[in-house]
Amino acid sequence: MKNQIGSLRLIVSGMLAGTALCSMPALAQDAAGASDGVGGDIVVTASKRTSSTIQDTPIAVQALGGDSLKEKGAVDFADFYRSIPALNVQDEGPGDKRYVIRGINAAGAGTVGLYLDETVITGENSQDGGGQAPDVKLFDIDRVEVLKGPQGTTFGASSMAGTMRYITKKADPDGGVNGYFQSALRATKGAALGMQSDGAVNIPIVKGVFAVRASGFYADLPGWIDNKFENGANAEKSKAGRITARLQATPDLTVDVTAMYQDVHQDAKNYYNLQDYSGAALPRDYQADEVRSPYDDKSEIYNATVNYKQSYGTFTGTVSRFVRDTGFTRDASLAADSFFGLDYSDEGRSALVQKKHRRVDSGELRFASDFGGPIQVLVGGFFQNENRFYHSSWPTADAQGNITADSDMLLDRTVDTRIKERALFGELSYKFLDNLTFTAGARLFDFKLSQLSTSLVAAGGGAGSGAGNMLHAKDNGVIGRFNLAWKVSDQVNTYVQVAQGYRSGGTNDPTAAEIAGVTIPEGYGSDSLWNYEWGVKTTLLDRKLFLNGALYYIDWSDIQVSQQATSGTVSFSYTGNGGKATVKGAEVTLEARPVAGLDINVSGNYNVAELSEDNPIVATGRKGDRIPYVPKLTGAASVDYTTFVDALGLDASFGANVSYQGSSATKFNATIDNYQKLDSYWMVGLRAGINKAPWSLNLNVSNLFNDRTTINYNEIVPGLYPLGYYTNRPRTVSLSGMVKF
């Protein structure tokens, strides 16, 4: 393994040397993007000003084509993130992930902005763990864009590390009736046979004027983890539907409307335990829970976008609503035994039930110029109104692990939150020479939060209540971005960028802590960072070789961190502000097309993300501690070959991929409760397919060698509960057939 790691380091170092240590963003290209780009480059809209290919966009952006993702059997984020340098995840299963870009990972709100087209779906900053992003299912997707580094001037507060955008396929009034249908059988080691289907149809209602596109997704993926209530308890059932409509009112005026619904359900999460609650050994892939622990995640997305093009620029207006309802249940029997003296297998059998309702209304009006001279501008205004209602209860359960109407309530807590955010943003670009452009941007923001929380506790025959708490937080300021782009030649583009990112502060919920006699701070402040970056993008050997890379340095201040307060017997976690951190990193991607049909990709990221000073509470983090869940080294490589088979009159394709995730840890250092090490691991996949239009058939194998390295831990109360282990999904084989019409 050491030799393998050393080899990967050598590859990364060699590529960086090959670019004279010029940094540049990663590139992912495929046949799916050829029709949308120039010479195979995928076209992206990362700047919000104009569409351009990846190679011509002077920021660190990578894109994955939707058709390519489909051919590789990708269902959601977990199936593609390893192929993108500097993108990692804190993974606890479907709908329960924190995305990490370039080592920026912390408590509180998500650090990566998440969008479906123009709709904000970023993970919220909420109680008992925030930042959990919804898992968008990859059906009828045009592409996925990953923008690295702060994108705050154009995308707002929670894009301090970067932004991910799922771009869906739109209704096409100019096309005929067309679409696709795909169905797949999926076999996961240790689980029963599952299936997944999706499809879409485009219908022009008035040719050239109005069209509707409808698409849908369904997956029944049996689980591989058992508990005392059922086998395969972590099975996932998902369904989703989306309908879009486009009105081409005039050649210059386009109106797009989208409505989407997604529902994800699991009877249990993806972790297993090695011991039960009495300390007895359990078989592999078995949960110790005494109570059923289902998870539900339902999302609704609505958007209307208007584009009005003129010779001097484009006006865009967009309004969206994002509604998400999650229900999470976790066993709390041992906690009832410890805190209230109730037998965990009898009257203490109980669960912590957390239900969250979130509604985000947002809108933006912007103008992107297309002037004839050297000056270009982007100006706009943004609003976001967010309502959240969080209900956390602690009911008892019956002998079958069910929570019933007769269940006793050990704790009941509600938190009602209102957020208003307003912003003005703009960028000014000036082309000094035909090949030299300077861009300066800024965002003026105003953020206000109010929170009302109440708690009621009744356990062990006693009762008490916590008075309601009304808390407020606000923040305002200006952040900036500066970019100098130099088109050295038709083959080489380079840029230097300095960009600022920020996250607003927030409030803690003190009501439950007060009942237990624990005092926690009412709130915490914002954190911010500066990202300094040098990038190069090269297109070589008559477009047979693409070599891109990036060098970056990040200075991060007032990090939002998880801390704990105690009464001596009971501890409560809360969010506070830590000290400073730095991230020093390099990323590189190589794509080679030496002969027709052969595509070779190699990518890697190396960074050192660590505290540069002690946290104010030294025990929670010391200078030199690495940022949690951030490996120093990640890498990926793939080979794909497509050829025409004369004897059969069809295209045949073959592929293999491998990825490496370096080691990391769950906390800053080993003196902190819940600290666990996460070992490094390799993942290998294979694929083969045949295509004879309009039919295609694909066979995919992921996690070929069934690597079960632990990627996260489930810990409710440190030292009280047996550890829960999240691992990579076991080896999965899928056979899919698709027809296009």
Secondary structure, 3 states (H helix, E strand, C coil): CHHHHHHHHHHHHHHHHHCCCCCCCCCCCCHHHHHHCCCCCCEECCCCCCCEEHHHCCCCEEEEEHHHHHHCCCCCHHHCHHHCCCEEEEECCCCCEEEEECCCCCCCCCCEEEEECCEECCCCCCCCCCCCECCCCCCCEEEEEEEECCCHHHHCCCCCCEEEEEEECCCCCCCCCEEEEEEEEEEECCCCEEEEEEEEEEEEEECCCEEEEEEEEEEEECCCCECCCCCCCCCEEEEEEEEEEEEEEECCEEEEEEEEEEEEEECCCCEEEEECCCCCEEEEEECCCCCCCCEEEEEEEEEEEEEEEECCEEEEEEEEEEEEEEEEEEECHHHHHHHHCCCCCCCCCEEEEEEEEEEEEEEEEEEEECCCCCEEEEEEEEEEEEEEEEEEEEEECCCCCCCCCCCCEEEEEEEEEEEEEEEEEEEEEEEEECCEEEEEEEEEEEEEEEEEEEEEEEECCEEEEEEEEEEEEEEEEEEEEEEEEEECCCCEEEEEEEEEEEECCEECCCHHHHHCCCCCCCEECCEEEEEEEEEEEEEECCCCEEEEEEEEEEEEECCEEEEEEECCCCEEEEEEECCCEEEEEEEEEEEECCCCCEEEEEEEEEEEEEECCCCCCHHHCCCCCECCCCCCEEEEEEEEEEEEECCCCEEEEEEEEEEEECCEECCCCCCCCCCCEECCEEEEEEEEEEEECCEEEEEEEECCCCCCCEEEEECCCCCCCCCEEEECCCCEEEEEEEEEC
